[in-house]
Amino acid sequence: MSAAPMKHLERRYNSKLIQQLPLYPHVDFDMTLSTEWWPVGVSARYHDEFIRRVAAGASSALLNISSVDYVLKRYVKQISYDANVPDRLDFRISDCVRELSGSIDNAVRGFGDRNDQPVGEFMSEVTFVRLVFAFSAMLTLSNRGYLYETAAVARMALEQIAWAFVAKSHHSYEVVRNLSATHSIGRLKVVYPTAGRYYHWLSEHSHWAYNAHVKTLSSSEGLIKALGASCGYKAASLLATLICLDCCLAAFEAVFGDKVAKFHVLKRLKSGGYEIKRRRRTLALFNEVLRLSKSVQEIKGLKPLMPVTMSIKG
């Protein structure tokens, strides 16, 4: 890639900015040990005994009791935190999303020499690598049951996927600079036929269309309530995240398939087209969520957006 477009890319941050605005760690906890005092975050994947000891340590400090062991035996020992559940569905989805999105980053790092690399190919790689942060944000929002916020991030991610998919084939700096992410969405149908309809679903939820925002309303005992978060929202959010990941893997495999091991989403056909494979982790997890959510209104419209298996003409 030419050095000319890179002259203003240097980043420097002063020590006061770093001190006052530090980055938080990339860790999400699904349990808190106390909401009455300072909350202590843990995961249900931790062993019960470890959680009890952390709870005892926090409680002894807050109660001003010097013996942690006394607090553990007297107050905490008999408490069950329902922990150590590694096979829970949301954990398996989170693991899948982190692993597969991270595998794109690992693949790009292994591409090797980038001397004289076309600008479109370079920026396509950069964009695919950046998507790991979008998927991390989607998981955080999904696991909190924030449906509309998840949709907004997923919409942005899909635009980036489309842009990277199209940019790879361009060698001109000016063409890449002026390339529209929104206008690139239609090009994704070459490898992911439902991309347009998925983008429409995301746009409805991001732009507060009626058939999307009506999902915020719930009635109970004659009262209409507004939902902020729910398990139904979480189910829909995780389904939307899995579709986005599936599309991302398909696009990356189509663009850089000659450089990386296959992600087992696409199969290149002799006709020049592709086939979306039936046996893939994203689809299996998607179907598990669907089976648990058959009566959930929030997932309406998402089921047809994850391709089961289909051939795509070149």
Secondary structure, DSSP 4 states (H G I P E B T S, - for coil): --SGGGTT------HHHHHHSPPPPS---SEES-SSSS--EE-TTS-HHHHHHHHHHHHHHHTT-S-HHHHIIIIITT-------TT-HHHHHHHHHHHHHHHHHHHHHTS---TT--HHHHHHHHHHHHHHHHHHHHHHHHHTT-HHHHHHHHHHHHHHHHHHHHHTT---HHHHHT--HHHHGGGGGGT-TTHHHHHHHHHHHHTT-HHHHGGGEEEETTEEEE-S--HHHHHHHHHHHHHHHHHHHHHHHHHHTTTS---SSEEE-TTS-EEE-S--HHHHHHHHHHHH-TT-GGGTTTGGGS--SEEE--
